[in-house]
Amino acid sequence: MTFRSAAAGLAAIVLLLGFAAPAVSQSNELQEAQQLLKQGQTDRAMERVDHYLKTRPKDARGHFMRGIVLTEQNKPGDENLAVVTFDQDYTSSNISNKMRKRQYWQREHGVWRIVHEGAA
């Protein structure tokens, strides 16, 4: 191994670690907000989410978590988030299934898209 290739490898590792650390702290902030929400501390959870979104205003995960907190607080969300709950009936020749679902929609640049869907 030459000095040049070793230096390039070391630089790549340092660069990757530099990008990995913020990603870990980002996910930790949202995990902390989720834990606060589970404990019923919706105001503190919203503070954590708002702090997260100040530095990452376009992060879909943060906006999704904000919508969940607003839903738990029984407050209307902003005009760019919609939460829909519905019953889905599926029937075919062999299978019949009924499920209550919830979708979280977000409007970005005038276009609505589903950011999360799951059981309600």
C-alpha positions as CSV (number, residue, x, y, z in Angstrom):
1,M,0.0,0.0,0.0
2,T,1.4,3.4,-1.0
3,F,1.2,6.5,1.2
4,R,-1.1,8.1,-1.3
5,S,-3.6,5.2,-1.3
6,A,-3.5,5.0,2.6
7,A,-4.1,8.8,2.8
8,A,-7.0,8.5,0.4
9,G,-8.5,5.7,2.4
10,L,-8.1,7.6,5.7
11,A,-9.7,10.7,4.2
12,A,-12.6,8.6,3.0
13,I,-13.1,7.2,6.5
14,V,-13.0,10.6,8.1
15,L,-15.4,12.0,5.5
16,L,-17.9,9.1,6.1
17,L,-17.7,9.6,9.9
18,G,-18.3,13.3,9.5
19,F,-21.5,12.6,7.6
20,A,-22.6,9.7,9.9
21,A,-22.5,11.7,13.1
22,P,-25.1,14.3,12.1
23,A,-27.4,11.5,10.8
24,V,-27.2,9.8,14.2
25,S,-28.0,13.0,16.1
26,Q,-30.9,13.7,13.7
27,S,-32.5,10.3,14.2
28,N,-31.9,10.6,18.0
29,E,-33.8,13.9,18.1
30,L,-36.8,12.4,16.4
31,Q,-36.5,9.2,18.6
32,E,-36.5,11.5,21.6
33,A,-39.6,13.3,20.4
34,Q,-41.3,9.9,19.8
35,Q,-40.5,8.8,23.3
36,L,-41.9,12.0,24.8
37,L,-45.1,11.5,22.7
38,K,-45.4,7.9,24.1
39,Q,-45.2,9.4,27.6
40,G,-48.0,11.8,26.8
41,Q,-45.7,14.9,26.8
42,T,-46.9,16.3,23.6
43,D,-45.7,19.9,24.2
44,R,-42.2,18.7,24.8
45,A,-42.3,16.4,21.8
46,M,-43.4,19.3,19.6
47,E,-40.5,21.4,21.0
48,R,-38.0,18.6,19.9
49,V,-39.6,18.3,16.5
50,D,-39.6,22.1,15.9
51,H,-36.0,22.2,17.0
52,Y,-35.2,19.4,14.5
53,L,-37.0,21.2,11.7
54,K,-35.2,24.5,12.3
55,T,-32.0,23.0,10.9
56,R,-33.7,20.6,8.4
57,P,-36.8,22.4,7.1
58,K,-37.3,20.1,4.2
59,D,-36.9,16.8,6.0
60,A,-40.0,14.6,5.5
61,R,-39.5,12.6,8.6
62,G,-39.6,15.7,10.8
63,H,-42.8,16.9,9.1
64,F,-44.3,13.5,9.5
65,M,-43.5,13.5,13.2
66,R,-44.9,17.0,13.5
67,G,-48.2,15.8,12.0
68,I,-48.4,12.9,14.4
69,V,-47.8,15.3,17.4
70,L,-50.5,17.7,16.1
71,T,-52.9,14.8,15.7
72,E,-52.2,13.6,19.3
73,Q,-52.8,17.2,20.5
74,N,-56.1,17.3,18.6
75,K,-54.9,20.5,16.8
76,P,-55.4,21.1,13.2
77,G,-52.2,20.8,11.2
78,D,-50.9,23.3,8.8
79,E,-52.2,23.5,5.3
80,N,-49.5,21.3,3.9
81,L,-50.4,18.2,6.0
82,A,-53.5,16.0,5.9
83,V,-54.3,12.9,8.0
84,V,-56.9,10.5,6.6
85,T,-58.4,7.5,8.4
86,F,-60.5,5.0,6.6
87,D,-61.8,1.4,6.5
88,Q,-60.5,-0.7,3.6
89,D,-62.5,-3.7,2.5
90,Y,-60.8,-6.2,0.2
91,T,-62.5,-9.2,-1.2
92,S,-61.4,-11.6,-3.9
93,S,-62.5,-15.2,-4.7
94,N,-60.4,-16.6,-1.9
95,I,-59.7,-13.8,0.5
96,S,-61.7,-11.3,2.4
97,N,-60.1,-8.6,4.6
98,K,-61.2,-5.5,6.4
99,M,-58.7,-3.1,7.9
100,R,-58.7,0.4,9.4
101,K,-55.9,2.4,7.9
102,R,-54.4,5.9,8.3
103,Q,-52.5,7.9,5.7
104,Y,-50.4,11.0,6.2
105,W,-50.4,13.2,3.1
106,Q,-48.0,16.1,2.6
107,R,-48.2,18.9,0.0
108,E,-44.9,20.0,-1.4
109,H,-44.6,22.4,-4.4
110,G,-48.4,22.1,-4.9
111,V,-48.4,18.3,-5.2
112,W,-49.9,16.0,-2.6
113,R,-48.2,12.7,-1.8
114,I,-48.5,10.0,0.9
115,V,-45.6,10.1,3.3
116,H,-46.8,7.3,5.5
117,E,-49.5,4.7,5.5
118,G,-50.3,2.1,8.1
119,A,-52.9,0.5,10.4
120,A,-54.9,3.0,12.4
